[in-house]
Amino acid sequence: MTLTVLHSAAMLVTMDDDGREIADGAIAWRGGVIAAVGTTQDLAPLRRTADRTIDAGGCVVTPGLVNTHHHLFQSLTRAVPGATDASLFGWLKRLYPIWASYRPDDVFAATRLSLAELALAGCTLSTDHLYLYPNGVTLDDTIAAAADIGLRFHPTRGSMSVGESAGGLPPDTLVEREPAILADTIRVIDRFHDSAPGAMVRIGVAPCSPFSVSEGLMRDAALLARDKGVMLHTHLAEDEDDVAFSLERFGCRPGVYAERLGWTGRDVWMAHAVKLDADEIALFAATGTGVAHCPCSNCRLGSGIAPIPRMLASGVPLGLGVDGSASNDSGHLLQEARQAMLLQRVVGGAGALAPRAALRLVTRGGAEMLGRDDCGALMVGRRADLAVWNAGEPGNSGAWDVVAGLVLCPPAGVRDLFVEGRAVVANGALATVPQAEILADARRSVARLRAVT
C-alpha cells in the first residue's frame, strides 16, 4: 500500500484525547489508515521512504469536517421568491410544489452540487436526509452522486406519510404509503449499509418529522432500525410552531413524544432541537440522544437559538450541520461553526462558546455522534480523512492563533482534502469530478424546474 507523508504544517490539530496541536506537524497514512502523527522531525524516517510527500508549509491541518444534517436535493432551490422571508411551515409550503417536480437526474445533480460545495469547504463526511421520492427518485441517486465526489456518506431513508388531508403539512401527492416506505428502507439498508470500520456508506432511518409522519411509522421505523443495527434521525423541536403542533396533536412536548415512541438513545440524533426545555435536555443527556445543531438555518427561518452550552454542560452529544441549501443557503461548515459560536455569545456573553469548542463540534463531536469512532480525529489507526487549510489567505492572514482563526476568520475554502487517504480536493479544486460538469448539470435541472412550476 502507498505510504503518504504530509509534513511541515504550521499547526496540526489532532482532536485526540489530549487535544494536541502540533507545530511543524506531520502525518503519515498507508492506504486509508493513519500510520503516524508527530512533528516533521519525528516523521523524517517515514518521509525518506514514502511513496508520496505533501508539503503543508504555511497551512493548518485538521480532521476532515463532519456535516450531521443536510437535505442535499435542496441546492437547486436556493433563494426562491416567496420562501426567502418565511418561517418553517410557510417555507415548506412554498417549496413542496417545486420539489414534487424533481426527477432522479435532478436529485443526482443537486447531490453532486451540494457535496462538491461541502468538499471544497473541507467536509469529508456528510449525512443526508432525503424525505421525498417523486417521479421515480430513490436514495440510490444520492449514493451514486456521493461515490462520484468521493466523500464519506451517511444518507438516511427519509419519508413522509401524513398529507394535508390527514392533518399533516405536506401535500398528499408527496406522501408515501407506510408499507412501501418500510419495504424500501429495508432494501436500501440491505443493499448499501456497511457497518465495517472505514465504511464509505452507512444508511440511517429517518421519518421526516412529527408533522409529516404517523406515530405508527415512527414506532415501526425505530424497530426496523434497531433490528438492522442502523441509526435513527428526524427533525425535532425546530421552532415554536413545531412545539405547538406536538402539544396540540400529541398532547405532549416533542422530547416526551420522542421518548414515548422509542426515539431516544445513542443510536438517535435529532436535527435542530432549538426549543428543547430543561427536562428534554436532561432526557437527551441521560439517553445519549444526539443533536445536529444548524445555526445558519435556524437564523434564516427565524427558529431561534438552540441552548448549546446547556446541552454541552449536560453531556448531550452534539455535531454541526449546514441543513438544506434552501434554508441556509450555503454549505460551508467553518462558517457554520463561526455562526454557532457567535449566536451563543449573543445570548451568553463572550465566553459562551470558544473557537476550539466550535471546531471540535464540527470534527470529532459530529463523528462520534454518528457512531464513527474511526474518523473525526488525527490519531494512529483512524481513517485518513483530513483537511489542509492555507493560513495565509487575505481573509485569514494575520491570525496570531491560527487554530482559533479557522473559526474566527475562516478560509474561503480548503487547499487539499483527503478522504480515506485519497485526494478529493487538490490545490483548491475538485480532484474527482470536473466542476464545470457539476455546474452544467445543476443549471439544466434548475431551468427545467423553473419551466414546469
ZISULKA-V268549 format. One line per field, one symbol per residue. psi: psi as a letter, one per 30 degrees, with the letter a starting at -180 (. if undefined). burial: b if it has 24 or more other C-alpha atoms within 12 Angstrom, else e. Layout:
psi: ???
burial: ???
//
This chain:
psi: kkkkkklgkekjjegaffhkjjkhllkkkkbgkkfkkaleeegeeeefgkfkkkjgkglkkllklkjfklifffffhkhkkfffglaeeeeeeefeeefffklefeeeeeeeeeeeeeefggkfkklkjjgkhlhgklfeeeeeeeeeeglkkilkjllkfjaefggaellfffllkeeeeeeeeeeeeeefkjflkgkfkkklkikelfgglleeeeeeeeeeeeefhllkklkkheaeeeeeeeeeefglleeeeeeegghllfgkkkkdhegkaeeeeeeeeefgklkjkieeeeeeghfajkieeeeeefgkkklkkfllffgehlhjeeeeeeeeeeeefefglfgejleeeeeeegceeeeeeggigfaflikkflkijlkjkkggleffkfkejfeefeeeiklelkekkkkhfkkekkhgkkgekkeeeeeeeeeeeeeeeeff.
burial: eebbbbbbbbbbbbbbeeeebbbbbbbbbbbbbbbbbbbbeebbebbeeeeebbbbbbbbbbbbbbbbbbbbbbbbbbebeebbebbbbebbebbbebbbbbbbbbbbbbbbbbbbbbbbbbbbbbbbbbbbbbeebbbbbbbbbbbbbbbbbbbbbbbbbbbeeeebbbbbbbbbebeebbebbbebbeebbebeebbbbbbbbbbbbbbbbbbebbbbbbebbbebbbbbbbbbbbbbbbbebbeeeeeebbbbbbbeebbbbbbbbbbbbbbbeeebbbbbbebbbbbbbbbbbbbbbbbbbbbbbbbbebebbbbbbbbbbbbbbbbbbbbbbbbbbbbbeeeeeeebbbbbbbbbbbbbbbbbbbbbbbbbbbbbbbbbbbbbbbbbeeebeeeeebbbbbbbbbbbbbbbbbbbbbbbbbebbbbbbebeebeebbeebbeebeeee
//
